[in-house]
Amino acid sequence: MIKKITGENWKQMQFSGYKNLRKKYAVSNHGRAASYTESVVKDGTLLNGSVTSGYRTLNLHVEDGNGTIYIHREVAKLFCTKKSPKQKFVIHINHKKTDNSSKNLKWATMEEVSSHQQKSPLKIAYKKRQANRTEGLKLTASQVKTIKDLIKNPKRKQTYKQLAAKYKVSEMTLYRIKSGENWGRIK
């Protein structure tokens, strides 16, 4: 028996092979998952599942599939509306992968997912740590400034390959410096 939460609604999950399983599975709009035989409230058992890449999952043995069911995707399928067929991904609005309540989930396009990830507190903290890093770097800030000046100079005589050899970095590093992907804070 599952203790009811005010405002919680349960819906049965329907995935490939679900009819062949002994038990039925459901998720709630609060992001909880349960297995049951007759009714979620009467004979249901809450499931913790496992964690895969930070996301809560259920590993079910179904035919013709790997059996890994992402709870946030199931909640979104059953409780969140898609505004466009291009929205194939589910994002966590508050960036917490374990908060699977329907209020925290939203269907998104690949572009929206990329934009949302850049606003993640973990991503922002990582960028800040990287910007302030002083150990383990192949180049100094002054070397990067010199490289940027050389790359911008239209009368430059050295090729990227020669510059890379001179500073003991790869050509790709130079292209990343040029685009601002690496060392973007140095002008």
C-alpha positions, 0 to 999 in steps of 0.5 A, a space after each residue: 500500500 502506498 501512502 497518498 500525497 495530496 494532489 498526486 495522480 498516478 498513471 500506468 506506464 505503457 512501454 514496449 513489452 509492458 503487457 507481458 510483465 507480471 506486474 503493472 508499473 505506474 508513475 505519479 505527477 510527483 515523480 514517484 514510480 510504483 509496481 502493482 497488481 490491481 491498484 497502485 493505492 491498494 497493493 502498490 509498492 514504491 520503487 527506488 530504481 537505480 541511478 544511470 548518469 544521474 537520472 532515476 531509472 527502472 531496469 525491467 526485463 522486457 523482450 525486444 528492448 534493453 529494459 532501462 526506463 527513465 522515470 523523468 521521460 515516463 512522467 513527461 510522456 504522461 503528464 507534460 504536453 509537447 508543443 511541437 513534434 521537434 521536442 524529443 528531449 526532456 529537461 529538468 527545469 531546476 537542473 536537478 536530475 532526481 526531481 522528476 515531478 511534472 512541474 519540473 519537467 519540460 519537453 525541449 528541442 536539441 537547441 533548447 537542451 543545449 541552451 538550458 545546459 549552459 545555464 546549469 549551476 554545475 556548468 557555470 561552476 565548472 567554467 569558473 573553476 576552469 577560468 581560474 585554473 593555474 596548474 596543469 596548463 600548457 600555456 600562460 595568459 601572456 602566451 595566449 595573448 601573443 598567439 591571439 595577436 599572431 592569429 589576427 595579424 593578416 601579415 602573419 608568416 607562420 602557419 598554424 602548424 608552425 605556431 603549434 610546434 613553437 608553443 608545443 600545443 596541437 593545431 586544434 588548440 589554436 583553432 579553439 583559442 581563435 574561436 574563443 572556446 579555449 581561453 575566451 576570457 583573454 582578449 
